[in-house]
Amino acid sequence: MLSPAEKLLSPAEKRVMRTFRQFLVTPGKMLCFFGPDLERNKAALQRLTERDLLVKEQFKGAYSLTRNGFEAMKTCEK
C-alpha cells in the first residue's frame, strides 16, 4: 500500500527522492545532481522545490531536503 506522500509524488519525483535516500541525505545537507542526471530530473527537482520538499542551493545542480522533504523521502518505496 502506498503512503500518503507517495500518492502525491510523480514517478520522476519518487526517483529524485530515492536518490536522496541512496546517499543517506538528511535535512539541510546538500546533494548535487549533474550532467545527464540533472537534465533528466530538472522538472521533478523544480516541482519538489515549489512544493517546499527541496531547497535549491546556490551551487549549480545542488539541492537539499527540507524537513517535510525528508519525511516524504523516508516514506518512498525503495
C-alpha positions in Angstrom: 0.0 0.0 0.0 1.3 3.5 -0.9 1.9 6.1 1.8 0.2 9.5 1.5 3.4 11.1 0.4 4.0 8.5 -2.3 0.4 9.1 -3.7 1.3 12.8 -4.2 4.7 12.2 -5.9 5.1 11.5 -9.6 7.4 8.7 -10.7 10.1 11.2 -11.5 9.8 12.9 -8.1 10.0 9.4 -6.4 13.2 8.8 -8.4 14.7 12.0 -7.1 13.7 11.1 -3.5 15.2 7.6 -3.9 18.5 9.3 -5.0 18.5 11.3 -1.7 17.8 8.1 0.2 20.6 6.3 -1.6 23.1 8.8 -0.4 21.6 9.0 3.2 20.9 12.7 2.9 19.3 14.4 5.9 17.6 17.8 6.1 19.9 20.7 5.3 22.6 18.5 3.7 23.3 19.2 0.0 23.2 16.7 -2.8 24.5 17.7 -6.3 22.9 16.5 -9.5 25.0 16.9 -12.6 25.2 16.0 -16.3 22.5 13.8 -17.8 21.1 13.1 -14.3 20.5 16.8 -13.7 18.8 17.2 -17.1 16.6 14.1 -16.7 15.5 15.3 -13.2 15.2 19.0 -13.8 11.4 19.2 -13.9 11.0 17.0 -10.9 13.5 18.9 -8.9 11.7 22.2 -9.8 8.3 20.7 -8.7 9.7 19.4 -5.5 11.3 22.8 -4.8 7.9 24.5 -5.5 6.2 22.1 -3.1 8.8 23.0 -0.4 10.2 19.5 -0.2 13.6 20.6 -1.6 15.7 23.8 -1.4 17.7 24.8 -4.5 21.2 25.8 -3.3 23.4 28.3 -5.0 25.9 25.7 -6.3 24.8 24.5 -9.7 22.7 21.4 -9.5 22.7 21.3 -5.7 19.6 20.7 -3.7 18.9 19.9 0.0 15.9 18.4 1.7 13.5 20.3 3.9 12.1 18.6 7.0 8.9 17.8 5.0 11.0 16.5 2.1 13.0 14.3 4.5 9.7 12.8 5.8 8.5 12.3 2.2 11.8 10.7 1.3 11.5 8.2 4.2 8.1 7.0 3.1 9.0 6.5 -0.6 9.4 2.9 -1.7 12.9 1.6 -2.1 
